[in-house]
Amino acid sequence: MHKLLYLNNNRDLQTLFGKYDQNLKLIEQELNVKIGSNEDGLKVTGKKEDIERVSELVNYLINLTDEGRDIKKQDVYYAIQLTKLDKGVDLKRLAKEKILVSTKGGVVTPKTKGQIEYVESIKRHDIVFGIGPAGTGKTYLAMAMAVNALKKGIVRRIILTRPAIEAGENLGFLPGDMIEKVLPYLRPLYDALYDMMDPEKVEQYAEQGIIEVAPLAFMRGRTLNDAFVILDEAQNSTPFQMKMLLTRLGFDSKAVITGDITQSDLPKGTTSGLVDAQKMLENINGINFVTLTGDDVVRHELVQQIIEAYSKAEQQ
């Protein structure tokens, strides 16, 4: 059977098709349909359920273009995954799910079911643990929510922190003073910030203490009021460090703890603070744990397959 999907103008068609019709080809390949165009819109041929998925997908993508957002191949790919019957995602609602991160209209959007649940959890809870493999947007989405909260005046400052331990490296062998030694460990947090804010604004906020990026050890003895706190790479914290950070949280503050429990760089035999927190805090109201999986990876499509391959090997 076939169905005609009416579109408003040629601009919609050009945006949907993408460069060299790459978006169109991806939709045909993933949803087992044939798509042709005419002056009124798109003619979709295939099974009824597949045509309905295409219709839902096209409406979602048109909503994005109406908001002035560019459509990239990866946006189409993740939207296609969300149309699968077992996902249960309302694409109309998802099109409106955006996190404003700049005065210039810059937005960050969740792209998978797990990411949607993660963002919703951060909105509803004061302490959220985001656990999952690399590329699932754990830190990036938390950063977007922090910048959004600062922009709206919900918090007065952003505190970003990480344990200064990775890949068996020893700080004592690195050149420079303590600040220079830990900067390489904090660079991913700065990279995410620069994606969302003008570098000049980041530097200005850093000088004013509105944004602070520091190693986890620097949090000891402080009280963090009116702050959005992000602990990244939490699998490399010890139980003592995790307890120390969580008990720093003051009034009108929110904390997001991110990490991958399969990638700890702690010395062999040392318990991860992230693993310990899962056991200790999972039944406390107001604290929520969100687990992201390979399905939520939003990097190159091969990354998802790489993660799955390593997971299978580790299980064996």
C-alpha positions in Angstrom: 0.0 0.0 0.0 1.0 3.6 -0.3 0.3 6.9 1.4 0.8 10.6 0.5 2.4 12.7 3.2 1.6 16.4 2.5 4.3 19.0 3.1 4.1 22.7 3.2 6.8 23.7 0.8 10.0 22.7 -1.0 12.1 23.9 1.9 10.7 21.0 4.0 11.6 18.5 1.3 15.2 19.8 1.0 15.7 19.7 4.7 14.3 16.2 5.1 16.2 14.7 2.2 19.6 15.9 3.4 22.8 16.1 1.4 22.7 13.8 -1.6 19.3 12.5 -0.2 21.2 10.7 2.6 18.3 11.1 5.1 15.8 9.8 2.6 18.0 6.7 1.9 18.5 6.1 5.6 14.7 6.1 6.2 14.0 3.8 3.3 16.7 1.4 4.5 15.8 1.3 8.1 12.0 1.3 7.7 11.7 -1.0 4.7 9.8 1.5 2.5 10.1 3.3 -0.8 9.8 7.1 -0.8 9.1 9.3 -3.8 8.4 13.0 -4.0 6.0 15.2 -6.0 4.8 18.8 -5.8 2.5 18.0 -2.8 4.9 16.0 -0.6 6.1 12.4 -0.2 4.6 9.2 -1.5 5.5 6.4 0.8 5.1 2.7 -0.3 5.3 -0.3 2.0 3.6 -2.1 4.8 0.9 -0.2 6.8 2.8 -0.3 10.1 6.0 0.9 8.4 4.2 3.7 6.6 2.8 4.9 9.9 6.2 5.0 11.4 7.5 7.1 8.5 4.5 9.4 8.9 5.3 9.8 12.6 9.0 10.3 11.8 8.4 12.9 9.1 6.0 14.9 11.4 8.7 14.9 14.1 11.4 16.1 11.8 9.2 18.8 10.4 8.5 20.0 13.9 12.3 20.4 14.4 12.6 22.4 11.2 9.7 24.7 12.2 11.8 25.6 15.3 14.7 26.5 13.1 16.8 23.5 14.0 19.0 21.8 11.4 18.4 18.1 10.7 21.6 16.0 10.6 21.9 12.3 9.5 22.4 11.2 13.2 19.2 13.1 14.2 17.2 11.0 11.6 19.0 7.8 12.7 18.1 8.2 16.4 14.5 9.3 15.6 14.1 6.2 13.5 15.2 4.0 16.5 12.5 5.8 18.6 9.7 4.9 16.2 10.2 1.2 17.0 7.1 -0.3 18.5 8.9 -1.4 21.7 10.2 2.1 22.5 6.9 3.7 23.5 8.2 7.2 22.9 5.9 10.1 22.0 7.8 11.8 19.2 5.4 14.8 19.3 6.5 15.4 22.9 10.1 14.7 22.1 10.2 17.4 19.5 9.4 19.9 22.3 12.0 18.4 24.6 14.8 20.9 24.4 17.3 22.3 26.9 18.1 26.0 26.2 21.8 26.6 26.9 22.5 30.0 25.5 20.9 33.4 24.9 21.5 32.8 21.1 18.9 30.0 21.1 21.3 27.2 21.4 19.6 24.0 22.4 20.6 20.5 23.5 18.1 17.6 23.0 17.9 14.1 24.3 18.0 11.7 21.4 17.2 8.2 22.9 14.6 6.8 25.3 17.3 6.4 28.0 18.4 10.0 27.5 14.8 11.3 27.8 14.3 9.4 31.1 17.7 10.8 32.3 16.7 14.4 31.6 13.3 13.9 33.2 14.9 12.4 36.3 17.2 15.4 36.6 14.2 17.7 36.5 12.4 15.7 39.2 15.1 14.7 41.7 17.8 16.6 43.7 20.3 13.8 43.3 20.6 11.7 40.2 23.1 9.0 39.2 23.6 8.5 35.5 25.4 5.2 34.9 26.4 3.9 31.5 29.1 3.5 28.9 31.0 6.2 27.0 29.0 8.1 24.4 25.6 7.9 26.1 25.5 11.7 26.9 25.7 11.3 30.7 28.0 14.2 31.3 26.9 16.3 28.3 23.2 16.3 29.2 23.9 16.9 32.9 26.0 19.9 31.8 23.2 21.2 29.6 20.8 21.0 32.5 23.3 22.8 34.7 23.8 25.6 32.2 20.0 25.8 31.7 19.4 26.1 35.5 22.0 28.8 35.7 20.5 30.7 32.8 17.0 30.5 34.4 18.3 31.6 37.8 17.4 28.3 39.5 20.9 28.0 40.8 23.6 30.7 41.3 26.6 28.6 40.4 27.8 25.4 38.7 30.4 23.1 40.3 32.1 20.6 38.1 34.4 18.0 39.6 36.2 14.8 38.8 38.5 12.4 40.6 42.1 13.1 39.5 42.9 9.5 38.7 42.8 7.8 35.3 44.4 5.0 33.3 47.1 4.2 35.9 48.7 7.6 35.7 50.3 9.2 38.8 50.0 12.9 39.4 53.4 13.0 41.0 55.1 12.3 37.7 53.3 15.1 35.8 55.0 18.5 35.4 53.8 21.7 37.0 52.0 22.7 40.2 48.8 21.0 41.5 46.4 23.0 39.3 48.5 22.3 36.2 48.6 18.6 37.1 44.9 18.1 37.4 43.9 20.3 34.4 44.2 17.4 31.9 41.7 15.4 33.9 39.2 18.3 33.9 39.6 19.1 30.2 36.5 17.1 29.1 34.3 19.2 31.4 35.7 22.4 29.9 35.1 21.0 26.4 31.4 20.4 27.1 31.1 23.9 28.6 32.6 25.5 25.5 30.2 23.7 23.4 27.3 25.4 25.1 28.7 28.8 26.1 30.9 31.4 24.6 34.5 30.9 25.8 34.7 34.5 27.0 31.6 33.9 29.1 33.0 30.7 30.6 36.2 32.6 31.5 34.2 35.4 33.0 32.0 33.1 35.1 35.1 31.2 36.2 36.8 34.4 37.4 33.6 35.3 39.3 33.2 31.9 40.9 29.9 31.3 39.1 31.4 28.3 37.3 34.0 26.2 39.1 35.9 23.2 37.7 38.0 21.5 40.3 39.3 18.0 41.3 37.1 16.1 43.7 39.7 16.4 46.5 39.1 20.2 46.5 35.4 19.7 47.6 36.3 18.6 51.1 35.0 20.7 54.0 32.7 22.9 51.8 29.0 23.5 51.8 27.5 23.9 48.3 24.4 26.0 48.4 22.4 27.2 45.4 24.6 25.1 43.2 24.3 22.5 40.4 27.0 20.0 41.1 28.2 17.5 38.6 30.6 14.7 39.6 32.0 13.1 36.5 33.9 9.8 36.1 32.5 8.8 39.5 33.6 5.2 39.1 37.1 6.5 40.0 36.0 7.9 43.3 36.3 6.0 46.6 33.3 5.4 48.9 34.8 8.0 51.3 35.1 10.6 48.5 31.5 9.8 47.3 30.1 10.3 50.8 32.2 13.5 51.2 30.7 15.0 48.0 27.1 14.0 48.6 27.2 15.4 52.1 28.5 18.8 50.8 25.2 19.4 49.1 23.4 22.5 50.6 20.1 24.2 50.3 18.5 24.7 46.8 21.2 22.6 45.2 21.1 19.6 42.8 23.7 17.0 42.1 24.2 14.7 39.1 26.8 11.9 39.4 27.9 10.2 36.2 30.1 7.2 35.6 30.7 3.8 34.0 31.1 1.0 36.6 32.8 -1.1 34.0 35.7 1.4 33.5 37.2 2.0 37.0 40.8 3.0 37.1 41.1 2.6 40.8 43.9 0.3 42.1 42.9 -3.4 42.1 40.9 -4.4 45.1 39.7 -0.8 45.8 35.9 -0.4 46.0 34.4 2.2 43.6 32.4 4.9 45.3 29.9 4.7 42.5 29.3 0.9 43.0 29.1 1.5 46.7 26.6 4.3 46.3 24.3 2.1 44.2 24.0 -0.4 47.0 23.8 2.2 49.8 21.4 4.8 48.4 19.1 3.0 45.9 16.1 3.0 48.3 16.2 6.7 49.4 13.4 8.8 48.1 14.7 11.9 46.2 17.7 10.0 44.9 17.3 8.3 41.5 19.6 6.0 39.5 19.3 6.0 35.7 21.1 3.3 33.7 22.0 4.1 30.1 23.0 1.3 27.7 24.5 0.8 24.3 21.1 1.8 22.8 21.7 5.3 24.1 25.1 5.9 22.5 25.0 9.0 20.4 28.5 9.0 18.8 29.4 7.3 15.5 27.1 4.4 14.8 30.1 2.0 15.1 30.7 3.0 18.7 27.5 1.3 19.7 28.6 -1.9 18.0 32.1 -1.6 19.6 30.5 -1.3 23.1 28.3 -4.3 22.5 31.3 -6.4 21.3 33.3 -5.6 24.3 30.4 -6.3 26.6 29.9 -9.7 25.1 33.6 -10.5 25.5 33.6 -9.4 29.1 30.6 -11.6 29.9 32.2 -14.6 28.3 
